Amino acid sequence: MDDEPMWAADRVVTPTPGSAITIPETTNEFAIKSDHLTIVKGNQFDGKTKTDPHKHIHKFLRIYVMFKYRDTENEAVRLMMFPLSLTGEAKTWLDELNEGTIETWDELQTAFISRFFPLTFFDRILGEI
């Protein structure tokens, strides 16, 4: 069991020290099911130019609504699981944010979209149309 990847078995999720995301206090410890981790990790966003962060958030939320963790705040689960949906440049971006930068799901979405779909990119696309 010790040699299995993190997503191969149910694990208790705890906040990472020094994380940019501050996880709200939960009333109980819970384990994210391995099949949920597999689904999230199977739909990762890499941050490359041709990938759409809006679609990634939409897909992540469609996957997330399938999960139910009794007695645990939905926002806490989303904040814990979203980093697992990132890889490459997107993962590096999140890892390099200052500790405690993000406290809510709305802040995470805003920061993510701002980084990977900046207004200058939007203006350029609008100009091309």
C-alpha positions as CSV (number, residue, x, y, z in Angstrom):
1,M,0.0,0.0,0.0
2,D,2.9,2.4,0.8
3,D,4.1,2.2,-2.8
4,E,0.8,3.0,-4.4
5,P,0.2,6.5,-5.8
6,M,-1.7,9.0,-3.7
7,W,-4.8,8.5,-5.7
8,A,-4.8,4.7,-5.6
9,A,-6.4,4.6,-2.1
10,D,-8.6,6.7,0.1
11,R,-6.5,9.3,1.9
12,V,-7.2,11.8,4.6
13,V,-6.7,15.3,3.2
14,T,-4.9,17.9,5.2
15,P,-3.8,21.4,4.1
16,T,-0.3,21.6,2.9
17,P,1.9,23.9,5.1
18,G,2.8,27.0,3.2
19,S,0.0,26.5,0.7
20,A,-1.4,29.5,-1.2
21,I,-4.9,28.2,-0.5
22,T,-6.3,28.5,3.0
23,I,-8.7,25.6,3.6
24,P,-11.7,26.5,5.8
25,E,-12.0,24.6,9.0
26,T,-14.1,21.4,8.6
27,T,-16.0,19.8,11.4
28,N,-14.6,16.4,10.6
29,E,-11.7,14.6,8.9
30,F,-12.7,12.9,5.7
31,A,-11.1,10.9,3.0
32,I,-11.3,11.8,-0.7
33,K,-12.3,8.6,-2.5
34,S,-9.7,7.2,-4.8
35,D,-12.0,7.1,-7.8
36,H,-12.7,10.9,-7.3
37,L,-9.0,11.6,-7.3
38,T,-8.5,9.5,-10.4
39,I,-11.3,11.5,-12.2
40,V,-9.9,14.9,-11.2
41,K,-6.3,13.9,-12.1
42,G,-7.5,12.6,-15.4
43,N,-8.8,16.0,-16.3
44,Q,-5.8,18.3,-15.6
45,F,-5.2,21.8,-16.9
46,D,-1.6,22.5,-18.0
47,G,-1.7,26.2,-18.5
48,K,-0.6,26.2,-22.1
49,T,-1.8,28.9,-24.5
50,K,-4.3,26.8,-26.4
51,T,-6.1,25.5,-23.3
52,D,-9.2,27.3,-22.0
53,P,-9.3,28.0,-18.2
54,H,-13.0,28.7,-18.4
55,K,-13.6,25.2,-19.8
56,H,-11.4,23.7,-17.2
57,I,-13.3,25.3,-14.3
58,H,-16.6,24.2,-15.9
59,K,-15.4,20.7,-16.3
60,F,-13.9,20.6,-12.8
61,L,-17.3,21.7,-11.3
62,R,-19.2,19.2,-13.4
63,I,-17.0,16.4,-12.0
64,Y,-17.1,17.9,-8.5
65,V,-20.9,17.9,-8.2
66,M,-20.8,14.1,-8.5
67,F,-19.0,13.9,-5.1
68,K,-20.7,14.1,-1.7
69,Y,-18.8,14.4,1.5
70,R,-21.3,14.4,4.4
71,D,-20.8,17.1,7.1
72,T,-18.1,18.8,5.1
73,E,-18.4,22.2,3.5
74,N,-18.5,22.1,-0.3
75,E,-16.1,25.0,-0.6
76,A,-13.5,23.2,1.5
77,V,-13.7,20.1,-0.7
78,R,-13.4,22.2,-3.9
79,L,-10.4,24.1,-2.5
80,M,-8.7,20.9,-1.6
81,M,-9.4,19.1,-4.9
82,F,-8.7,21.9,-7.4
83,P,-4.9,21.9,-7.1
84,L,-5.0,18.2,-8.1
85,S,-6.6,19.3,-11.4
86,L,-3.5,21.3,-12.3
87,T,-0.3,20.2,-13.9
88,G,2.7,21.9,-15.6
89,E,2.7,25.7,-15.7
90,A,-0.6,25.9,-14.0
91,K,0.6,23.8,-11.0
92,T,3.8,25.9,-10.9
93,W,1.7,29.1,-10.8
94,L,-0.3,27.9,-7.8
95,D,2.8,26.6,-6.0
96,E,4.5,30.0,-6.4
97,L,1.7,32.1,-5.0
98,N,2.3,33.5,-1.5
99,E,1.0,31.5,1.5
100,G,-2.6,32.3,2.3
101,T,-3.3,34.2,-0.9
102,I,-6.5,32.4,-1.6
103,E,-9.3,31.9,1.1
104,T,-12.4,31.3,-1.0
105,W,-13.5,29.4,-4.1
106,D,-14.4,32.7,-5.8
107,E,-10.9,34.1,-5.1
108,L,-9.4,30.9,-6.6
109,Q,-11.5,31.1,-9.7
110,T,-10.7,34.8,-10.2
111,A,-7.0,34.3,-9.7
112,F,-6.9,31.3,-12.0
113,I,-8.9,33.0,-14.8
114,S,-6.8,36.2,-14.4
115,R,-3.6,34.3,-14.8
116,F,-4.6,32.0,-17.7
117,F,-7.0,34.3,-19.5
118,P,-5.7,37.8,-18.8
119,L,-7.6,40.9,-20.1
120,T,-4.8,41.6,-22.6
121,F,-5.4,38.2,-24.2
122,F,-9.2,38.8,-24.3
123,D,-8.6,42.3,-25.8
124,R,-6.3,40.8,-28.5
125,I,-8.8,38.1,-29.4
126,L,-11.6,40.7,-29.5
127,G,-9.4,42.8,-31.8
128,E,-8.9,39.8,-34.1
129,I,-12.6,39.3,-34.4
